[in-house]
C-alpha cells in the first residue's frame, strides 16, 4: 500500500493546503467538512487526497464568487439591482447640518430640525371668505344677550359649467353700413372661454392628465368638446407662450453666474430622442431634440438661431481639443463667418476641404463656442453637470453627489473591500460637509487644507482594486470638483436639475412621447414656464389665467428672473 502511494503523482501538485475558508458577505460557506483522522490513518495517499479535496473546495468557492460577480454585472446591464442590494447614497442628507447622519453618537437618524411646513399655524386666517352664513342657536330664551360669533370656516370647491351668450348688437348707419359689437379680446380664439382653456392647460401640463381623460372629465361636467377641439385648445394660439419661453433662456444666461444642466430620454414620433434641461434657482428651460451631442448642447445654449464665429475663443477651443495646428491656421485664415445656417455651415466645411468626421465636429463645436461669446455669453458662467461629456465645456464644475455615487454602487467581493468602501465614503462625506461649510462662509485660509484632504482621499490605495481605479479617475477632475473654493456661489450638486427633469420622466411614463412637432414644442414650453413659475413663487394657475385672460397683472417671466437675480446679487 505504501509503495502504491509512493507511485501516485498528482496532476495538480499542491504546495500548501488551505484548511479554513472564509466566505464573503452573501456567499455560502463551502459545504465540505473533513473528518479528524488519527495519525495512524494519515498515510501519504490520504494526506494527498485531503489536500486535493481542500484545494477543490477553495476552487469551487472562488468560482462561486466569480459567478455571483458576473450575475451582479448582468443585473446592472439589464437595469436591475445587483445583489447584495444597497440603500440609496443619501450623501446630501448625510451632510445636512439640520439632519443627523448616524455619525453623531445617537445613531437614531432623527432630524434635528422640524420638517418643512410642520410648524403650527392658523390654517384659515389667510383664506379669502367668499360667503358668510350666520347660524343662530335654536330656541334662544328671553333675556339672552348676543355675545358675538364662533367662526367655523369650511373650504369647498364649485365646479360647474358657465355658458355665456354674447349678443353682438348690429346697427345700420344711414349710409347703409353695418356696425357690429366686438367680443372681448380674451375671446378672440373661439367659442371657449379663457377659464376653460386655462383649466385644460393646467390639467394637461401640470397634472399630466391625458387628452382622452380630460375630454371624459369635461363631458361629465357638461362641457361639449370633441377630441379635435381639445387638441386644438391645448396646442393652438400658444405663440405668446412660445415667445416668453424663448426669451427665458437668453435672459437666464445673461443674469446668471452658473447654470445646472441635465438630460433624459424623450420619445418623439415613435423614435428615441432627448430632452435637455438648463436652469438654476431662478429659471428652468427645456428643449427636446433628436441628439444629445455637444454640438446640440452648444446650439441650445445660443438661445435662438445658431451663430458660427471664427474668433479667439473658437481657436482656444480647437487647441484644447487637439485639432491639428495646420487646420487651426487654415480656419482662422478665412473671413469671419456670420449669419449662416447650419446647412450653410456644413457646406462651408465642404468647401474648405474638411472631410474627417472628428475634424468637422471639433471645428463646428469651436465655431459655436465662438458664436456663444460673440452673442455676449459671460466667460465667468459656470456649467454644473453630472459629468456627461457633452456638458464638460467652458468653465465646468462636477456634481459631488454623482461622484460619490460611482463609489457607492461598487460591488465589494469580500469584507475587506466592504470596509474600505465604507471608510472611503465616510471620508468623502466628511470632506463634502466641510466644503458645504466653506461655501456658506468662505475662508481663503482653509483652501490649502481642503485641497490637501482632497488629494489624500483620492490618491489613497485600498485592497479594492476597482475602488482604487474609481478614485484615480475622480482625482483627474480635481479642478472641477473643487471649483467651489474659487466660486462659492456655485452649487456642489445638480439636485436642482434632477428635480426639474423629473416631471419630464413622469410625463414620459404617462404618455410615452409626442407625435407632432407642435406637440413637442408645447410640451417643452409649458414645462419650462411651469417650473420657472414654481421657482419664482408664482402660481402656475394664476399665470395661465393672467396670460390667457390678457389681464397683465403678472410681468413677463424673463423680467422677473432678471429682477430676482439682481436682488440676489445685491445681497452680500
C-alpha positions as semicolon CSV with decimal commas, in nm:
position;residue;x (nm);y (nm);z (nm)
1;X;0,000;0,000;0,000
2;X;0,282;0,236;0,088
3;X;0,465;0,150;-0,236
4;X;0,147;0,217;-0,432
5;X;0,106;0,553;-0,263
6;X;0,463;0,649;-0,345
7;X;0,400;0,579;-0,714
8;X;0,093;0,810;-0,735
9;X;0,169;1,155;-0,879
10;X;-0,099;1,425;-0,857
11;X;-0,170;1,614;-1,180
12;X;-0,216;1,937;-0,983
13;X;0,054;1,947;-0,714
14;X;-0,049;2,141;-0,404
15;X;0,213;2,336;-0,217
16;X;0,014;2,440;0,092
17;X;-0,338;2,312;0,159
18;X;-0,592;2,569;0,277
19;X;-0,759;2,442;0,593
20;X;-1,011;2,722;0,653
21;X;-1,227;2,904;0,402
22;X;-1,393;3,238;0,476
23;X;-1,688;3,335;0,261
24;X;-1,758;3,694;0,164
25;X;-2,091;3,850;0,268
26;X;-2,381;3,687;0,089
27;X;-2,176;3,377;-0,016
28;X;-2,239;3,036;0,145
29;X;-1,958;2,856;0,326
30;X;-1,828;2,561;0,123
31;X;-2,018;2,253;0,249
32;X;-1,705;2,041;0,296
33;X;-1,628;1,911;0,644
34;X;-1,317;1,695;0,659
35;X;-1,305;1,441;0,946
36;X;-1,028;1,443;1,203
37;X;-0,822;1,135;1,125
38;X;-0,582;0,977;1,373
39;X;-0,215;0,990;1,287
40;X;-0,204;0,617;1,223
41;X;-0,451;0,652;0,933
42;X;-0,279;0,955;0,774
43;X;-0,084;0,768;0,508
44;X;0,086;0,967;0,226
45;X;-0,203;0,882;-0,007
46;X;-0,464;1,002;0,243
47;X;-0,272;1,326;0,304
48;X;-0,255;1,398;-0,068
49;X;-0,626;1,320;-0,112
50;X;-0,720;1,551;0,176
51;X;-0,510;1,828;0,028
52;X;-0,673;1,773;-0,310
53;X;-1,023;1,792;-0,158
54;X;-0,941;2,113;0,024
55;X;-0,793;2,268;-0,290
56;X;-1,102;2,168;-0,488
57;X;-1,321;2,327;-0,219
58;X;-1,125;2,651;-0,248
59;X;-1,157;2,644;-0,628
60;X;-1,531;2,586;-0,607
61;X;-1,564;2,872;-0,360
62;X;-1,372;3,112;-0,585
63;X;-1,582;3,007;-0,880
64;X;-1,897;3,083;-0,679
65;X;-1,760;3,431;-0,608
66;X;-1,691;3,487;-0,978
67;X;-2,037;3,361;-1,076
68;X;-2,204;3,594;-0,826
69;X;-1,998;3,887;-0,952
70;X;-2,095;3,808;-1,311
71;X;-2,460;3,781;-1,209
72;X;-2,438;4,125;-1,048
73;X;-2,281;4,273;-1,362
74;X;-2,555;4,117;-1,578
75;X;-2,819;4,260;-1,345
76;X;-2,665;4,608;-1,377
77;X;-2,656;4,582;-1,756
78;X;-3,024;4,476;-1,757
79;X;-3,113;4,777;-1,542
80;X;-3,183;4,565;-1,235
81;X;-3,046;4,598;-0,884
82;X;-2,744;4,378;-0,814
83;X;-2,722;4,154;-0,512
84;X;-2,640;4,237;-0,245
85;X;-2,856;4,549;-0,280
86;X;-2,757;4,880;-0,124
87;X;-2,969;5,163;0,004
88;X;-2,952;5,496;-0,184
89;X;-2,644;5,700;-0,108
90;X;-2,811;5,994;0,065
91;X;-2,488;6,191;0,079
92;X;-2,666;6,526;0,062
93;X;-2,877;6,434;0,367
94;X;-2,574;6,293;0,541
95;X;-2,407;6,633;0,526
96;X;-2,715;6,843;0,602
97;X;-2,643;7,037;0,925
98;X;-3,010;7,005;1,024
99;X;-3,018;6,626;1,000
100;X;-2,820;6,372;1,199
101;X;-2,634;6,130;0,979
102;X;-2,583;5,840;1,213
103;X;-2,230;5,957;1,299
104;X;-2,324;6,195;1,579
105;X;-2,336;5,931;1,850
106;X;-2,708;5,879;1,889
107;X;-2,749;5,674;1,572
108;X;-3,121;5,740;1,552
109;X;-3,111;5,935;1,225
110;X;-3,372;6,178;1,357
111;X;-3,395;6,529;1,222
112;X;-3,250;6,797;1,445
113;X;-3,492;7,050;1,297
114;X;-3,858;7,040;1,214
115;X;-3,984;6,905;0,888
116;X;-4,051;7,194;0,645
117;X;-4,412;7,304;0,675
118;X;-4,470;7,126;1,005
119;X;-4,468;7,441;1,220
120;X;-4,803;7,519;1,383
121;X;-5,001;7,796;1,214
122;X;-5,353;7,922;1,173
123;X;-5,461;7,735;0,864
124;X;-5,762;7,952;0,781
125;X;-5,656;8,303;0,876
126;X;-5,528;8,386;0,524
127;X;-5,821;8,233;0,335
128;X;-6,047;8,452;0,124
129;X;-6,403;8,424;0,257
130;X;-6,647;8,419;-0,032
131;X;-6,967;8,380;0,168
132;X;-7,072;8,425;0,529
133;X;-7,366;8,236;0,673
134;X;-7,476;8,335;1,027
135;X;-7,646;8,050;1,215
136;X;-7,837;8,138;1,533
137;X;-7,887;7,879;1,805
138;X;-8,224;7,707;1,842
139;X;-8,478;7,827;2,097
140;X;-8,299;8,134;2,229
141;X;-8,468;8,211;2,567
142;X;-8,595;8,557;2,653
143;X;-8,336;8,780;2,816
144;X;-8,037;8,614;2,643
145;X;-7,768;8,854;2,524
146;X;-7,578;8,827;2,195
147;X;-7,204;8,778;2,259
148;X;-7,063;8,760;1,906
149;X;-6,974;8,468;1,679
150;X;-6,784;8,146;1,695
151;X;-6,634;8,110;1,346
152;X;-6,618;7,778;1,166
153;X;-6,455;7,800;0,823
154;X;-6,537;7,539;0,559
155;X;-6,329;7,509;0,242
156;X;-6,517;7,388;-0,064
157;X;-6,493;7,397;-0,440
158;X;-6,754;7,473;-0,704
159;X;-6,710;7,300;-1,038
160;X;-6,986;7,372;-1,283
161;X;-7,019;7,489;-1,643
162;X;-7,073;7,857;-1,706
163;X;-7,204;7,932;-2,055
164;X;-7,244;8,289;-2,176
165;X;-7,436;8,411;-2,478
166;X;-7,279;8,729;-2,613
167;X;-7,540;8,917;-2,811
168;X;-7,343;9,133;-3,050
169;X;-7,558;9,428;-3,145
170;X;-7,598;9,502;-3,512
171;X;-7,656;9,860;-3,624
172;X;-7,711;10,004;-3,967
173;X;-7,591;10,354;-4,042
174;X;-7,777;10,598;-4,264
175;X;-7,518;10,520;-4,531
176;X;-7,620;10,155;-4,530
177;X;-7,309;10,032;-4,348
178;X;-7,346;9,769;-4,076
179;X;-7,176;9,802;-3,736
180;X;-7,127;9,501;-3,511
181;X;-7,043;9,468;-3,143
182;X;-6,700;9,317;-3,072
183;X;-6,614;9,030;-2,843
184;X;-6,373;9,089;-2,552
185;X;-6,006;9,038;-2,655
186;X;-5,976;8,721;-2,446
187;X;-6,247;8,553;-2,658
188;X;-6,089;8,602;-2,998
189;X;-5,972;8,240;-3,003
190;X;-6,315;8,083;-3,045
191;X;-6,621;7,960;-2,860
192;X;-6,439;7,850;-2,544
193;X;-6,359;8,092;-2,264
194;X;-6,020;8,166;-2,109
195;X;-6,110;7,992;-1,784
196;X;-6,180;7,665;-1,963
197;X;-5,864;7,685;-2,171
198;X;-5,651;7,770;-1,866
199;X;-5,801;7,474;-1,681
200;X;-5,726;7,238;-1,970
201;X;-5,365;7,357;-1,996
202;X;-5,322;7,326;-1,620
203;X;-5,462;6,974;-1,609
204;X;-5,264;6,858;-1,909
205;X;-4,923;7,010;-1,831
206;X;-4,929;7,046;-1,453
207;X;-5,126;6,734;-1,357
208;X;-5,029;6,518;-1,658
209;X;-5,390;6,435;-1,748
210;X;-5,409;6,285;-2,095
211;X;-5,641;6,424;-2,360
212;X;-5,889;6,130;-2,354
213;X;-5,925;6,153;-1,975
214;X;-5,958;6,530;-1,994
215;X;-6,236;6,502;-2,251
216;X;-6,416;6,240;-2,040
217;X;-6,398;6,466;-1,736
218;X;-6,528;6,774;-1,918
219;X;-6,812;6,579;-2,080
220;X;-6,926;6,462;-1,736
221;X;-6,935;6,824;-1,623
222;X;-7,150;6,929;-1,915
223;X;-6,883;7,080;-2,146
224;X;-6,941;6,967;-2,504
225;X;-6,597;6,919;-2,662
226;X;-6,471;6,690;-2,934
227;X;-6,130;6,525;-2,928
228;X;-6,013;6,756;-3,208
229;X;-6,129;7,065;-3,020
230;X;-5,937;6,958;-2,710
231;X;-5,619;6,910;-2,912
232;X;-5,670;7,248;-3,080
233;X;-5,723;7,427;-2,747
234;X;-5,410;7,268;-2,599
235;X;-5,178;7,328;-2,893
236;X;-5,324;7,627;-3,075
237;X;-5,279;8,002;-3,011
238;X;-4,970;7,943;-2,794
239;X;-4,738;8,184;-2,977
240;X;-4,719;8,425;-2,678
241;X;-4,612;8,134;-2,456
242;X;-4,352;8,023;-2,712
243;X;-4,206;8,373;-2,728
244;X;-4,188;8,405;-2,349
245;X;-4,017;8,068;-2,320
246;X;-3,763;8,156;-2,592
247;X;-3,667;8,478;-2,411
248;X;-3,635;8,293;-2,083
249;X;-3,307;8,119;-2,169
250;X;-3,142;8,428;-2,316
251;X;-3,220;8,633;-2,004
252;X;-3,131;8,346;-1,771
253;X;-2,787;8,306;-1,926
254;X;-2,729;8,683;-1,920
255;X;-2,805;8,731;-1,549
256;X;-2,675;8,403;-1,400
257;X;-2,336;8,320;-1,257
258;X;-2,396;7,947;-1,309
259;X;-2,636;7,704;-1,473
260;X;-2,710;7,344;-1,386
261;X;-2,775;7,104;-1,674
262;X;-2,908;6,753;-1,727
263;X;-3,078;6,543;-1,994
264;X;-3,312;6,247;-2,020
265;X;-3,497;6,042;-2,277
266;X;-3,794;6,197;-2,461
267;X;-3,954;5,997;-2,742
268;X;-4,096;6,178;-3,043
269;X;-4,286;6,032;-3,339
270;X;-4,206;5,681;-3,223
271;X;-3,830;5,737;-3,210
272;X;-3,596;5,783;-2,918
273;X;-3,495;6,141;-2,851
274;X;-3,363;6,351;-2,567
275;X;-3,466;6,649;-2,358
276;X;-3,203;6,888;-2,223
277;X;-3,263;7,092;-1,907
278;X;-3,085;7,421;-1,839
279;X;-3,157;7,627;-1,529
280;X;-3,070;7,739;-1,179
281;X;-3,254;7,882;-0,877
282;X;-3,446;8,134;-1,089
283;X;-3,549;7,958;-1,409
284;X;-3,580;7,624;-1,585
285;X;-3,569;7,572;-1,961
286;X;-3,627;7,254;-2,163
287;X;-3,573;7,159;-2,525
288;X;-3,631;6,822;-2,692
289;X;-3,409;6,717;-2,982
290;X;-3,301;6,402;-3,164
291;X;-2,945;6,426;-3,033
292;X;-2,765;6,498;-2,708
293;X;-2,425;6,566;-2,859
294;X;-2,201;6,856;-2,760
295;X;-2,292;7,032;-3,085
296;X;-2,658;7,006;-2,991
297;X;-2,588;7,145;-2,643
298;X;-2,391;7,439;-2,782
299;X;-2,670;7,514;-3,027
300;X;-2,923;7,515;-2,742
301;X;-2,704;7,749;-2,537
302;X;-2,719;8,001;-2,818
303;X;-3,085;8,059;-2,726
304;X;-3,203;8,109;-3,081
305;X;-3,060;8,079;-3,429
306;X;-2,708;7,927;-3,406
307;X;-2,425;8,167;-3,482
308;X;-2,087;8,039;-3,607
309;X;-1,785;8,262;-3,542
310;X;-1,416;8,204;-3,608
311;X;-1,255;8,408;-3,330
312;X;-1,006;8,374;-3,046
313;X;-1,250;8,171;-2,832
314;X;-1,301;7,926;-3,118
315;X;-0,923;7,898;-3,169
316;X;-0,868;7,830;-2,799
317;X;-1,129;7,555;-2,808
318;X;-0,974;7,391;-3,115
319;X;-0,634;7,382;-2,949
320;X;-0,781;7,243;-2,627
321;X;-0,948;6,961;-2,824
322;X;-0,629;6,876;-3,012
323;X;-0,722;6,997;-3,359
324;X;-0,406;6,998;-3,574
325;X;-0,229;7,333;-3,577
326;X;-0,237;7,349;-3,957
327;X;-0,615;7,316;-3,959
328;X;-0,647;7,583;-3,690
329;X;-0,442;7,824;-3,902
330;X;-0,640;7,744;-4,215
331;X;-0,972;7,803;-4,040
332;X;-0,859;8,132;-3,888
333;X;-0,731;8,249;-4,227
334;X;-1,083;8,251;-4,370
335;X;-1,307;8,555;-4,339
336;X;-1,537;8,570;-4,037
337;X;-1,845;8,356;-4,090
338;X;-2,161;8,544;-3,999
339;X;-2,529;8,474;-4,032
340;X;-2,501;8,127;-4,183
341;X;-2,746;7,848;-4,120
342;X;-2,643;7,502;-4,008
343;X;-2,675;7,371;-4,363
344;X;-2,466;7,660;-4,496
345;X;-2,200;7,591;-4,232
346;X;-2,180;7,226;-4,336
347;X;-2,139;7,338;-4,697
348;X;-1,867;7,579;-4,588
349;X;-1,676;7,293;-4,426
350;X;-1,701;7,100;-4,752
351;X;-1,565;7,398;-4,943
352;X;-1,272;7,422;-4,702
353;X;-1,191;7,053;-4,755
354;X;-1,267;6,926;-4,402
355;X;-1,380;6,570;-4,462
356;X;-1,261;6,391;-4,147
357;X;-1,554;6,344;-3,912
358;X;-1,355;6,432;-3,600
359;X;-1,210;6,747;-3,755
360;X;-1,553;6,862;-3,874
361;X;-1,701;6,802;-3,530
362;X;-1,430;6,994;-3,345
363;X;-1,439;7,277;-3,600
364;X;-1,817;7,305;-3,561
365;X;-1,800;7,297;-3,181
366;X;-1,534;7,567;-3,178
367;X;-1,731;7,789;-3,415
368;X;-2,039;7,751;-3,194
369;X;-1,832;7,839;-2,886
370;X;-1,711;8,148;-3,070
371;X;-2,070;8,232;-3,156
372;X;-2,173;8,198;-2,792
373;X;-1,923;8,457;-2,676
374;X;-1,999;8,675;-2,976
375;X;-2,359;8,679;-2,854
376;X;-2,242;8,804;-2,515
377;X;-2,209;8,491;-2,302
378;X;-2,006;8,563;-1,990
379;X;-1,664;8,397;-1,965
380;X;-1,735;8,350;-1,592
381;X;-2,051;8,145;-1,641
382;X;-2,011;7,802;-1,475
383;X;-2,180;7,490;-1,613
384;X;-2,256;7,236;-1,338
385;X;-2,328;6,883;-1,462
386;X;-2,319;6,516;-1,367
387;X;-2,008;6,463;-1,579
388;X;-2,169;6,376;-1,913
389;X;-1,924;6,453;-2,193
390;X;-2,149;6,690;-2,386
391;X;-2,166;6,925;-2,087
392;X;-1,795;6,926;-1,997
393;X;-1,709;7,251;-2,174
394;X;-1,618;7,611;-2,088
395;X;-1,593;7,672;-1,712
396;X;-1,719;7,339;-1,580
397;X;-1,800;7,206;-1,233
398;X;-1,888;6,847;-1,138
399;X;-2,164;6,721;-0,911
400;X;-2,030;6,567;-0,590
401;X;-2,338;6,351;-0,541
402;X;-2,281;6,181;-0,877
403;X;-1,912;6,143;-0,795
404;X;-1,993;5,970;-0,467
405;X;-2,247;5,753;-0,647
406;X;-1,966;5,599;-0,851
407;X;-1,815;5,473;-0,527
408;X;-2,146;5,380;-0,366
409;X;-2,257;5,148;-0,648
410;X;-1,938;4,939;-0,650
411;X;-1,992;4,576;-0,551
412;X;-1,741;4,458;-0,287
413;X;-1,623;4,098;-0,313
414;X;-1,525;4,043;0,049
415;X;-1,536;4,203;0,391
416;X;-1,212;4,396;0,339
417;X;-1,349;4,551;0,023
418;X;-1,670;4,647;0,201
419;X;-1,483;4,810;0,489
420;X;-1,259;5,005;0,252
421;X;-1,559;5,120;0,054
422;X;-1,745;5,241;0,365
423;X;-1,435;5,415;0,500
424;X;-1,374;5,600;0,172
425;X;-1,740;5,703;0,152
426;X;-1,727;5,829;0,509
427;X;-1,417;6,036;0,431
428;X;-1,587;6,173;0,121
429;X;-1,898;6,266;0,322
430;X;-1,684;6,449;0,574
431;X;-1,497;6,642;0,305
432;X;-1,824;6,724;0,130
433;X;-1,973;6,858;0,453
434;X;-1,669;7,077;0,508
435;X;-1,693;7,208;0,151
436;X;-2,056;7,299;0,218
437;X;-1,948;7,481;0,534
438;X;-1,682;7,663;0,332
439;X;-1,946;7,752;0,076
440;X;-2,164;7,912;0,346
441;X;-1,872;8,102;0,498
442;X;-1,572;8,117;0,261
443;X;-1,233;8,129;0,433
444;X;-0,933;8,161;0,197
445;X;-0,706;8,029;0,471
446;X;-0,884;7,690;0,454
447;X;-0,836;7,637;0,081
448;X;-0,495;7,467;0,100
449;X;-0,609;7,229;0,374
450;X;-0,921;7,128;0,176
451;X;-0,713;7,068;-0,136
452;X;-0,468;6,856;0,063
453;X;-0,754;6,647;0,205
454;X;-0,894;6,600;-0,145
455;X;-0,559;6,477;-0,272
456;X;-0,513;6,240;0,024
457;X;-0,864;6,100;-0,026
458;X;-0,846;6,036;-0,397
459;X;-0,485;5,914;-0,418
460;X;-0,501;5,653;-0,141
461;X;-0,459;5,282;-0,211
462;X;-0,704;5,023;-0,073
463;X;-0,742;4,648;-0,103
464;X;-1,026;4,704;-0,353
465;X;-0,871;4,746;-0,700
466;X;-1,194;4,872;-0,862
467;X;-1,228;5,133;-0,590
468;X;-0,869;5,246;-0,650
469;X;-0,940;5,293;-1,020
470;X;-1,254;5,493;-0,941
471;X;-1,065;5,720;-0,702
472;X;-0,791;5,769;-0,960
473;X;-1,050;5,862;-1,221
474;X;-1,214;6,116;-0,990
475;X;-0,878;6,265;-0,896
476;X;-0,825;6,373;-1,256
477;X;-1,130;6,602;-1,215
478;X;-0,991;6,785;-0,912
479;X;-1,035;7,133;-1,061
480;X;-1,399;7,064;-1,149
481;X;-1,484;6,917;-0,809
482;X;-1,305;7,191;-0,614
483;X;-1,423;7,487;-0,821
484;X;-1,633;7,584;-0,518
485;X;-1,314;7,701;-0,346
486;X;-1,281;7,975;-0,607
487;X;-1,653;8,020;-0,672
488;X;-1,857;7,966;-0,352
489;X;-2,171;8,073;-0,541
490;X;-2,161;7,753;-0,748
491;X;-2,358;7,457;-0,606
492;X;-2,187;7,131;-0,521
493;X;-2,454;6,915;-0,684
494;X;-2,712;6,903;-0,963
495;X;-3,011;6,826;-0,742
496;X;-3,197;7,121;-0,894
497;X;-3,167;6,976;-1,243
498;X;-3,262;6,630;-1,119
499;X;-3,580;6,772;-0,963
500;X;-3,662;6,981;-1,270
501;X;-3,634;6,697;-1,517
502;X;-3,833;6,455;-1,300
503;X;-4,155;6,599;-1,441
504;X;-4,043;6,501;-1,790
505;X;-3,977;6,147;-1,671
506;X;-4,327;6,121;-1,523
507;X;-4,481;6,264;-1,839
508;X;-4,287;6,009;-2,046
509;X;-4,431;5,728;-1,836
510;X;-4,785;5,863;-1,878
511;X;-4,797;5,941;-2,250
512;X;-4,487;5,778;-2,395
513;X;-4,398;6,065;-2,629
514;X;-4,521;6,332;-2,867
515;X;-4,649;6,280;-3,221
516;X;-4,618;6,624;-3,380
517;X;-4,353;6,895;-3,378
518;X;-4,612;7,137;-3,242
519;X;-4,698;6,899;-2,958
520;X;-4,330;6,862;-2,870
521;X;-4,285;7,239;-2,869
522;X;-4,588;7,281;-2,645
523;X;-4,457;7,021;-2,402
524;X;-4,116;7,190;-2,379
525;X;-4,270;7,537;-2,348
526;X;-4,517;7,467;-2,071
527;X;-4,268;7,252;-1,881
528;X;-4,027;7,548;-1,886
529;X;-4,290;7,803;-1,782
530;X;-4,434;7,577;-1,512
531;X;-4,100;7,507;-1,345
532;X;-3,995;7,872;-1,371
533;X;-4,319;7,984;-1,206
534;X;-4,257;7,741;-0,923
535;X;-3,903;7,871;-0,867
536;X;-4,025;8,232;-0,868
537;X;-4,308;8,156;-0,624
538;X;-4,579;8,228;-0,883
539;X;-4,891;8,014;-0,906
540;X;-4,894;7,842;-1,244
541;X;-5,274;7,855;-1,236
542;X;-5,270;8,231;-1,181
543;X;-5,008;8,266;-1,454
544;X;-5,220;8,080;-1,710
545;X;-5,531;8,282;-1,626
546;X;-5,332;8,604;-1,646
547;X;-5,187;8,527;-1,988
548;X;-5,496;8,374;-2,150
549;X;-5,729;8,631;-1,999
550;X;-5,489;8,911;-2,106
551;X;-5,500;9,058;-1,756
552;X;-5,136;9,169;-1,743
553;X;-5,107;9,152;-1,364
554;X;-4,803;8,917;-1,377
555;X;-4,498;9,068;-1,552
556;X;-4,313;8,863;-1,815
557;X;-4,122;8,582;-1,650
558;X;-3,786;8,681;-1,805
559;X;-3,817;9,024;-1,644
560;X;-3,896;8,868;-1,306
561;X;-3,591;8,642;-1,344
562;X;-3,378;8,947;-1,417
563;X;-3,508;9,129;-1,108
564;X;-3,464;8,828;-0,878
565;X;-3,109;8,767;-0,999
566;X;-3,020;9,134;-0,949
567;X;-3,168;9,129;-0,599
568;X;-2,976;8,812;-0,509
569;X;-2,651;8,961;-0,638
570;X;-2,705;9,274;-0,430
571;X;-2,729;9,071;-0,107
572;X;-2,380;9,044;0,048
